[in-house]
């Protein structure tokens, strides 16, 4: 199981066995192996950094456009 960020959207990537577990437990919560915590934590840290970079880039672009209008 991985969580990825692309073009302003979050995506969940699953192996077949993980999808099967989710399908079988639906609509109840599905147990996730605790060994995934470090990987998911790393994924979320990367996502937070990417979102921050996107935000900074957007803010910078808006600032450049304001300066160009003057």
N, C-alpha and C positions, 0 to 999 in steps of 0.2 A: 504494500500500500504506500502510495506516495501522493503528496499534495503539491501541485505546481501552479504557477501564476504565469499567464500569457495574455498579452494584449488587454490588460485590465480585468481579466476573469480568472477565477480559481477553478482548477480541474482536479478531480480525484482519479488516480490511476490504480487499478486493482488487478491482482492476478486472478486467474480463473477460480482457484479455491476460495479466495477472499470474497469474490462476487457470489459464489455458491453459498457461503456462510451467511451473507447479508440477505440473499433471496430466501433462504430457509428460515431466518429469524424474523423477517418482515411481517408485520409492522413494528415488532418489538426491537429494542436496542440489540445490537450485535456486539458480542465480546471481541475485543481487539487484544492481540498478544502484547503484553507489556514490553517485550523486546523491541517493539516498533517505536517506543517512545523517543529514544535518541534520534532515530531517523526522521520521525515526524517533527520533532523539535527543530532539527536542522532545516527541514523543509520550510517550516514556519518562519525561522530566522531569515532565510534567503528571501522568502516572499515579502516579509516586512521591509527588508532592505530594498527590494525591487520597487515596492510601492512608494517608499520614500524617495528613491531616485526618480521615479516617474513624476511625483509631486514637485520635486525640485526643478526638474526639467520643464514642467508646465509653468511653474512660477517664473522661471527664468525667461521662457519664451514670451509670457505676458509682459514682463518688464521690458524686454527688447522691443516689443511691438509698441508699448507706450512711448518709449524713447524715440522710436522711429517716426511717430506721429508728430512730435514736437518740431 
